[in-house]
Amino acid sequence: MALAHSRVFGAAQLEQVPTPGSYRAYIETYGCQMNFADSELVAGLLHAEGYGFTQDPQEADLILINTCAIREHAEEKIWQRLKYFQSCKQRRPHLIVGVLGCMAERLKAKLLQEAPVVDLIAGPDSYRHLPQLIRQVESGARAIHVLLSREETYADIAPMRLAPHPTSAYISIMRGCNNMCSFCIVPFTRGRERSRRWQSIVSEAQQLAEAGYKEITLLGQNVDSYQDQGVRFAELLARVAEAAPTAWIRFATSHPKDMLDEVLETIARYPNLSPYIHLPVQAGSNSVLQRMNRGYTAEWYLDRVAAIRRYLPQAVLSTDIIVGFCGETDADFEATVALMEAARFDFTYHFMYSERPGTLAARRYKDDVPQEVKHARLEAVITKAQALSLTSNQAQIGTYQQVLIEKPARRDPKDLAGRTFSGRNVILRGAAASYKPGDTVEAYIHEATSATLIGYVTATLSESP
């Protein structure tokens, strides 16, 4: 699952001294889309407890930082933020600071020992206990709950959607992971795989569509292994598509070893199922894939790519690539670049291998690729990925695309930013005068960079409520 970073917040209240019913929470989220969905669950729990929300941590009575542990760099950011929150606590002594998520699960002992600012620690399966943990801190004790669960899916908790416009929403359809890739910490921080009841997923999707949400993303570490009461992922997709016909339906993330043709057939059959597929390959060398314990070969992966292109000719395909994994030779790296060429990825997320303590790779293999070699290989992958993305985007010039407007463009206030039905980023020139986030429009594409399509609106398809 591709990584991102953002802050999640709601409307601020202005009282300087908290009184019952006026406590303000600030939630900061790092990592993958699953973490963003989890932050909305946490917000829903806090809202039920009477909390308001603020976008300024200096005004907060409760600060929760939802963390990622998948790479060392992500954890370094959290330690830096905790130092800043210490300064907030000096000005507001009653402030409670909590660490949630994967880093809380992985580094609970270290956080207790080395981060005195932290009052509360809760793992990904412990959010239901947050009200009790907060009360424990209020009584003068530090609080921790990091037990993993084989049943918890939070299916009965209503997330609090914190986006300013009812445009896009996440639905977690499953939690945990059974794949045990040797480089990955997720099975140890999120536990074993369990699927949410399909009825609750379909019901939530229907409610979101009726509330005006234009895009719904189904989330899981490996959505292709979803199964509940005999309903597999392809059938779940069909049921969600039928329950929310006005919304674009996306999903993340697929695993190459489990992606079946029936999923692709279903996407082709329903007009509101987006032909965007994120299919992490990680490496193009079979020996590296074997050490990664990925469960497939490069040949198998390319067969899945061929199936995607066959069923969904307009599909947008993205991937993850890790360079510098244990034992990766020059020939191994060249095989990865060759696979990128063969797959013709539309977008690529790229990373240097970062050893995570406790993983199979950390126990079994030596992190033996020099740092300067990792850097050089990463730069080569970035160059190749940008060239492939540019070719892919330039092929869209002269086409008309459906675009869901998401937000103002960063560089020019007259422009708006959005995404096409197939997941490409778009800048709409001069659109801010007539349109707003949540509107769905038709756009003519007249220019493209490696990251973005550029066009102008030719017709309104629907307006935000």
C-alpha positions as CSV (number, residue, x, y, z in Angstrom):
1,M,0.0,0.0,0.0
2,A,1.3,3.4,-1.0
3,L,2.5,5.7,1.8
4,A,1.3,9.2,2.5
5,H,1.3,11.8,5.2
6,S,-1.3,14.1,6.4
7,R,-3.1,15.6,9.4
8,V,-6.6,14.6,10.3
9,F,-8.7,17.2,12.0
10,G,-12.2,18.6,12.5
11,A,-13.6,22.0,13.5
12,A,-11.8,23.8,16.3
13,Q,-13.4,25.1,19.4
14,L,-12.1,28.3,21.0
15,E,-12.3,27.8,24.8
16,Q,-8.9,28.1,26.5
17,V,-9.8,26.0,29.6
18,P,-11.4,22.7,29.0
19,T,-14.7,22.0,30.7
20,P,-16.8,18.8,30.5
21,G,-18.0,18.4,26.9
22,S,-15.5,20.9,25.5
23,Y,-12.3,18.8,25.3
24,R,-10.5,19.2,21.9
25,A,-8.6,16.5,20.2
26,Y,-5.9,16.8,17.5
27,I,-5.2,13.7,15.5
28,E,-2.1,13.5,13.3
29,T,-1.8,10.6,10.8
30,Y,1.2,9.1,9.1
31,G,1.6,6.1,6.8
32,C,-0.8,4.2,4.5
33,Q,-4.5,4.6,3.7
34,M,-5.3,2.1,6.4
35,N,-4.0,4.6,9.0
36,F,-6.2,7.4,7.6
37,A,-9.2,5.1,7.9
38,D,-8.2,4.1,11.4
39,S,-7.9,7.8,12.4
40,E,-11.5,8.3,11.3
41,L,-12.5,5.4,13.5
42,V,-10.7,7.0,16.4
43,A,-12.4,10.3,15.7
44,G,-15.7,8.6,15.7
45,L,-15.0,7.1,19.1
46,L,-13.8,10.4,20.5
47,H,-16.8,12.2,19.1
48,A,-19.1,9.8,21.0
49,E,-17.2,10.7,24.1
50,G,-18.0,14.4,23.6
51,Y,-14.7,15.6,22.1
52,G,-14.5,18.4,19.6
53,F,-11.6,18.7,17.2
54,T,-8.9,21.2,16.4
55,Q,-6.4,21.6,13.6
56,D,-3.9,23.3,16.0
57,P,-2.1,21.0,18.4
58,Q,-1.4,24.0,20.7
59,E,-5.1,24.3,21.3
60,A,-5.6,20.6,22.0
61,D,-6.4,18.8,25.3
62,L,-5.7,15.5,23.7
63,I,-3.1,14.8,20.9
64,L,-3.1,11.5,19.2
65,I,-0.4,10.6,16.6
66,N,-1.3,7.6,14.4
67,T,2.0,6.1,13.4
68,C,3.6,4.0,10.7
69,A,6.4,1.5,11.3
70,I,7.0,0.2,7.9
71,R,10.2,2.1,7.3
72,E,12.8,3.7,9.5
73,H,12.3,7.2,8.1
74,A,8.6,7.1,9.1
75,E,9.5,6.4,12.7
76,E,12.1,9.1,12.7
77,K,9.4,11.7,11.9
78,I,7.4,10.5,14.8
79,W,10.2,11.0,17.3
80,Q,10.7,14.5,16.0
81,R,7.0,15.3,16.4
82,L,7.0,14.0,20.0
83,K,9.7,16.6,20.8
84,Y,7.4,19.3,19.5
85,F,4.4,17.9,21.5
86,Q,6.6,18.1,24.6
87,S,6.8,21.9,24.1
88,C,3.0,21.9,23.8
89,K,2.7,20.1,27.0
90,Q,4.9,22.5,28.8
91,R,2.4,25.3,27.9
92,R,-0.7,23.1,28.7
93,P,0.2,20.7,31.5
94,H,-3.2,18.9,31.4
95,L,-2.5,17.9,27.8
96,I,-2.6,14.2,27.1
97,V,-0.3,12.8,24.4
98,G,-1.0,9.4,22.9
99,V,0.8,7.2,20.3
100,L,-1.4,5.0,18.2
101,G,-0.9,2.4,15.4
102,C,2.0,0.3,14.2
103,M,4.9,2.1,15.9
104,A,3.0,1.9,19.2
105,E,2.7,-1.8,18.7
106,R,6.3,-2.3,17.7
107,L,8.1,0.1,20.0
108,K,5.9,0.2,23.1
109,A,8.7,-0.4,25.6
110,K,11.0,2.1,23.9
111,L,8.3,4.8,23.9
112,L,7.6,4.3,27.6
113,Q,11.3,4.5,28.4
114,E,12.5,7.3,26.0
115,A,9.4,9.5,25.4
116,P,8.2,10.8,28.8
117,V,5.8,13.1,26.9
118,V,3.8,10.0,25.9
119,D,0.9,9.3,28.3
120,L,-1.0,6.7,26.3
121,I,0.0,3.9,23.9
122,A,-2.6,2.0,21.8
123,G,-2.0,-0.6,19.0
124,P,-4.1,-0.9,15.9
125,D,-6.5,-3.4,17.6
126,S,-6.9,-1.3,20.8
127,Y,-8.8,1.8,19.7
128,R,-12.0,0.5,21.2
129,H,-10.3,0.9,24.6
130,L,-9.3,4.6,24.1
131,P,-12.0,6.1,26.4
132,Q,-10.8,3.8,29.3
133,L,-7.2,4.5,28.5
134,I,-7.8,8.3,28.6
135,R,-9.6,8.0,31.9
136,Q,-6.6,6.0,33.3
137,V,-4.3,8.9,32.3
138,E,-6.6,11.4,33.8
139,S,-6.3,9.5,37.1
140,G,-2.5,10.0,37.0
141,A,-1.2,6.8,35.4
142,R,0.3,6.1,32.0
143,A,-1.9,3.8,29.9
144,I,-1.0,1.1,27.4
145,H,-3.0,-1.4,25.4
146,V,-1.4,-3.2,22.5
147,L,-2.9,-6.7,22.4
148,L,-3.5,-8.0,18.9
149,S,-6.9,-9.5,18.1
150,R,-8.0,-12.3,15.8
151,E,-11.6,-10.9,15.6
152,E,-11.5,-7.1,15.8
153,T,-12.7,-5.4,12.6
154,Y,-14.4,-2.3,14.2
155,A,-17.4,-3.1,11.9
156,D,-19.9,-1.6,14.4
157,I,-18.1,1.7,14.9
158,A,-19.1,4.7,12.7
159,P,-16.1,6.5,11.4
160,M,-16.2,10.3,11.7
161,R,-15.5,11.6,8.2
162,L,-13.2,14.6,8.7
163,A,-12.7,15.7,5.1
164,P,-14.1,19.3,4.5
165,H,-16.1,18.1,1.5
166,P,-18.1,14.8,1.1
167,T,-16.0,13.7,-1.8
168,S,-13.9,10.6,-0.9
169,A,-14.2,8.0,1.8
170,Y,-12.4,4.9,2.9
171,I,-14.0,1.6,4.1
172,S,-11.8,-1.0,5.8
173,I,-12.9,-4.4,4.6
174,M,-10.4,-6.4,6.5
175,R,-7.5,-6.1,8.9
176,G,-4.1,-7.8,9.4
177,C,-2.0,-9.8,7.0
178,N,-1.1,-13.5,6.6
179,N,1.6,-13.1,3.9
180,M,4.7,-12.8,6.1
181,C,6.9,-11.1,3.4
182,S,10.4,-11.2,4.9
183,F,10.9,-7.4,4.8
184,C,7.6,-6.4,6.3
185,I,6.6,-5.6,9.8
186,V,2.9,-5.4,9.2
187,P,1.9,-9.0,10.3
188,F,3.6,-8.2,13.7
189,T,2.0,-4.8,14.2
190,R,-1.5,-5.5,12.7
191,G,-1.9,-9.2,13.4
192,R,-3.5,-12.0,11.5
193,E,-5.9,-11.5,8.7
194,R,-9.6,-11.2,9.3
195,S,-12.4,-10.1,7.0
196,R,-15.2,-7.8,8.0
197,R,-18.8,-8.9,7.5
198,W,-19.8,-8.2,3.9
199,Q,-23.2,-6.9,4.9
200,S,-21.7,-4.1,7.0
201,I,-19.4,-3.1,4.2
202,V,-22.2,-2.9,1.6
203,S,-24.4,-1.0,4.1
204,E,-21.7,1.6,4.8
205,A,-21.0,2.0,1.1
206,Q,-24.7,2.6,0.4
207,Q,-24.9,5.2,3.3
208,L,-21.8,7.0,1.9
209,A,-23.3,7.2,-1.6
210,E,-26.6,8.5,-0.2
211,A,-24.7,11.1,1.8
212,G,-23.1,12.4,-1.4
213,Y,-19.7,10.8,-1.4
214,K,-18.4,10.5,-5.0
215,E,-15.5,8.1,-4.4
216,I,-15.2,5.1,-2.0
217,T,-12.0,3.1,-1.5
218,L,-12.1,-0.4,-0.1
219,L,-9.0,-1.0,2.0
220,G,-7.1,-4.1,3.1
221,Q,-3.5,-5.2,3.3
222,N,-4.4,-7.9,0.7
223,V,-8.0,-7.3,-0.6
224,D,-7.8,-10.3,-2.9
225,S,-7.8,-12.7,0.0
226,Y,-11.1,-11.2,1.4
227,Q,-13.6,-13.9,2.3
228,D,-16.7,-13.8,4.5
229,Q,-19.6,-16.3,4.6
230,G,-18.5,-17.6,1.2
231,V,-18.4,-14.1,-0.3
232,R,-15.0,-13.5,-2.0
233,F,-13.5,-10.2,-3.1
234,A,-14.9,-10.3,-6.6
235,E,-18.5,-10.8,-5.3
236,L,-18.0,-8.1,-2.7
237,L,-16.9,-5.7,-5.4
238,A,-20.1,-6.4,-7.3
239,R,-22.3,-6.0,-4.3
240,V,-20.7,-2.7,-3.4
241,A,-20.9,-1.4,-7.0
242,E,-24.6,-2.2,-7.0
243,A,-25.3,-0.7,-3.6
244,A,-23.5,2.6,-4.4
245,P,-24.0,3.1,-8.2
246,T,-23.4,6.9,-8.0
247,A,-19.9,6.5,-6.5
248,W,-16.6,5.5,-8.1
249,I,-15.4,2.4,-6.3
250,R,-11.6,1.8,-5.9
251,F,-9.6,-0.6,-3.8
252,A,-6.2,-1.2,-2.4
253,T,-4.1,-3.2,-2.1
254,S,-3.9,-6.3,-4.4
255,H,-1.3,-9.1,-4.0
256,P,0.0,-10.6,-7.2
257,K,-0.1,-14.1,-6.0
258,D,-3.8,-13.8,-5.1
259,M,-5.2,-11.6,-7.9
260,L,-7.7,-13.7,-9.9
261,D,-9.3,-13.1,-13.3
262,E,-12.7,-13.0,-11.6
263,V,-11.8,-9.7,-10.0
264,L,-10.8,-8.2,-13.4
265,E,-14.0,-9.6,-15.0
266,T,-16.0,-7.9,-12.3
267,I,-14.3,-4.5,-12.7
268,A,-14.9,-4.7,-16.5
269,R,-18.6,-5.5,-15.9
270,Y,-19.5,-2.5,-13.6
271,P,-19.2,1.0,-14.9
272,N,-18.5,2.5,-11.5
273,L,-15.6,0.2,-10.6
274,S,-12.4,2.1,-11.3
275,P,-9.9,0.4,-13.5
276,Y,-7.0,1.6,-11.2
277,I,-5.0,-1.3,-9.8
278,H,-2.1,-1.0,-7.4
279,L,-0.1,-4.3,-7.7
280,P,3.2,-4.1,-5.7
281,V,5.9,-6.1,-7.4
282,Q,8.8,-5.1,-5.1
283,A,11.5,-6.6,-7.3
284,G,12.0,-8.2,-10.8
285,S,14.5,-10.8,-9.8
286,N,13.2,-14.2,-8.9
287,S,16.0,-14.8,-6.4
288,V,15.2,-11.6,-4.6
289,L,11.4,-12.3,-4.7
290,Q,12.1,-15.7,-3.1
291,R,14.2,-14.1,-0.3
292,M,11.4,-11.6,0.1
293,N,8.9,-14.5,0.5
294,R,6.6,-12.9,-2.0
295,G,5.1,-16.2,-3.3
296,Y,5.4,-15.5,-7.0
297,T,7.9,-15.2,-9.8
298,A,8.5,-12.3,-12.2
299,E,6.9,-14.4,-14.9
300,W,3.8,-14.9,-12.8
301,Y,3.6,-11.2,-12.1
302,L,3.9,-10.3,-15.8
303,D,1.1,-12.8,-16.5
304,R,-1.1,-10.9,-14.1
305,V,-0.2,-7.6,-15.8
306,A,-1.1,-9.2,-19.2
307,A,-4.5,-10.2,-17.7
308,I,-5.1,-6.7,-16.4
309,R,-4.4,-5.2,-19.8
310,R,-6.5,-7.8,-21.5
311,Y,-9.6,-7.3,-19.4
312,L,-9.1,-3.6,-18.8
313,P,-7.4,-2.0,-21.7
314,Q,-7.7,1.5,-20.1
315,A,-6.4,0.3,-16.7
316,V,-3.9,2.4,-14.8
317,L,-1.4,0.2,-13.1
318,S,0.8,1.3,-10.3
319,T,3.4,-0.6,-8.2
320,D,5.8,-0.6,-5.3
321,I,9.5,-1.3,-5.8
322,I,12.2,-1.8,-3.1
323,V,15.8,-1.4,-4.1
324,G,18.8,-2.7,-2.2
325,F,17.2,-5.7,-0.5
326,C,19.5,-8.2,1.1
327,G,21.8,-9.8,-1.4
328,E,20.6,-7.8,-4.4
329,T,23.2,-7.9,-7.1
330,D,23.6,-5.7,-10.2
331,A,22.0,-8.5,-12.3
332,D,19.1,-8.6,-9.8
333,F,18.6,-4.9,-10.1
334,E,18.8,-4.9,-13.9
335,A,16.0,-7.6,-13.8
336,T,13.8,-5.1,-11.8
337,V,14.4,-2.4,-14.4
338,A,13.6,-4.8,-17.2
339,L,10.3,-5.8,-15.5
340,M,9.4,-2.1,-15.2
341,E,9.9,-1.8,-18.9
342,A,7.8,-5.0,-19.6
343,A,5.0,-4.0,-17.3
344,R,4.8,-0.4,-18.5
345,F,3.8,0.9,-15.1
346,D,1.8,4.1,-15.2
347,F,3.0,5.1,-11.7
348,T,5.6,3.7,-9.4
349,Y,6.2,4.2,-5.7
350,H,9.9,3.5,-4.9
351,F,11.8,2.9,-1.7
352,M,15.3,1.9,-0.5
353,Y,15.3,-1.2,1.7
354,S,15.2,-0.4,5.4
355,E,15.8,-3.3,7.8
356,R,13.0,-3.6,10.3
357,P,13.9,-5.4,13.6
358,G,11.9,-8.5,14.2
359,T,11.2,-9.3,10.6
360,L,12.3,-12.5,8.9
361,A,14.8,-10.7,6.8
362,A,16.4,-9.1,9.8
363,R,16.8,-12.5,11.4
364,R,17.8,-14.5,8.4
365,Y,19.7,-12.1,6.0
366,K,22.4,-9.5,6.1
367,D,21.6,-6.0,5.0
368,D,24.7,-6.1,2.7
369,V,24.0,-3.6,-0.1
370,P,26.0,-0.5,0.5
371,Q,24.1,2.7,1.1
372,E,25.6,4.5,-1.8
373,V,24.6,1.6,-4.1
374,K,21.0,1.8,-2.8
375,H,20.9,5.5,-3.5
376,A,22.2,5.0,-7.0
377,R,19.7,2.2,-7.8
378,L,16.9,4.3,-6.3
379,E,17.8,7.2,-8.6
380,A,17.9,4.9,-11.6
381,V,14.4,3.5,-10.7
382,I,13.1,7.1,-10.3
383,T,14.4,8.0,-13.7
384,K,12.9,5.0,-15.3
385,A,9.6,5.4,-13.5
386,Q,9.3,9.1,-14.5
387,A,9.9,8.2,-18.2
388,L,7.3,5.5,-18.1
389,S,4.8,7.8,-16.4
390,L,5.4,10.6,-18.9
391,T,4.8,8.2,-21.8
392,S,1.6,7.0,-20.2
393,N,0.3,10.5,-19.4
394,Q,1.2,11.9,-22.8
395,A,-0.9,9.2,-24.4
396,Q,-3.9,10.8,-22.7
397,I,-3.4,14.2,-24.6
398,G,-6.4,14.8,-26.8
399,T,-8.7,12.7,-24.8
400,Y,-11.8,13.6,-22.8
401,Q,-11.7,12.4,-19.2
402,Q,-14.2,12.2,-16.3
403,V,-12.6,14.1,-13.4
404,L,-13.6,14.2,-9.7
405,I,-12.5,17.6,-8.3
406,E,-10.8,17.2,-5.0
407,K,-9.2,20.5,-3.9
408,P,-7.7,23.8,-5.0
409,A,-4.5,23.5,-7.0
410,R,-1.4,24.3,-5.1
411,R,0.3,26.6,-7.6
412,D,-2.5,28.8,-8.9
413,P,-5.7,29.6,-7.0
414,K,-7.6,29.8,-10.3
415,D,-7.0,26.1,-10.9
416,L,-8.5,23.0,-9.3
417,A,-7.0,19.6,-8.8
418,G,-8.7,16.2,-9.1
419,R,-8.4,12.7,-10.4
420,T,-9.7,10.8,-13.4
421,F,-11.9,7.8,-13.1
422,S,-8.8,5.7,-13.6
423,G,-6.9,7.5,-10.9
424,R,-4.7,9.9,-12.8
425,N,-4.0,13.3,-11.2
426,V,-5.4,16.3,-13.2
427,I,-5.0,20.1,-13.0
428,L,-8.1,21.9,-14.4
429,R,-7.1,25.4,-15.7
430,G,-9.3,28.2,-14.6
431,A,-11.9,25.9,-13.1
432,A,-12.1,27.6,-9.6
433,A,-14.4,30.3,-10.9
434,S,-17.2,27.9,-11.8
435,Y,-16.6,24.6,-9.9
436,K,-15.8,23.3,-6.4
437,P,-14.5,20.1,-4.7
438,G,-17.0,17.3,-5.1
439,D,-18.1,18.2,-8.6
440,T,-17.6,15.6,-11.3
441,V,-16.8,17.1,-14.7
442,E,-15.7,16.2,-18.2
443,A,-12.2,17.6,-19.1
444,Y,-10.3,17.8,-22.3
445,I,-6.6,17.0,-21.7
446,H,-4.2,19.2,-23.7
447,E,-0.9,18.8,-21.8
448,A,0.8,16.2,-19.5
449,T,3.8,15.9,-17.2
450,S,5.1,12.6,-15.7
451,A,2.9,13.2,-12.6
452,T,-0.1,15.2,-13.9
453,L,-2.6,15.6,-16.7
454,I,-3.5,19.3,-17.5
455,G,-6.8,20.2,-19.1
456,Y,-9.9,22.3,-19.0
457,V,-13.5,21.6,-18.2
458,T,-15.8,20.9,-21.1
459,A,-19.0,19.8,-19.3
460,T,-20.5,19.3,-15.8
461,L,-21.4,15.7,-15.1
462,S,-22.6,16.2,-11.5
463,E,-22.3,18.8,-8.8
464,S,-21.5,18.3,-5.1
465,P,-24.5,18.4,-2.8
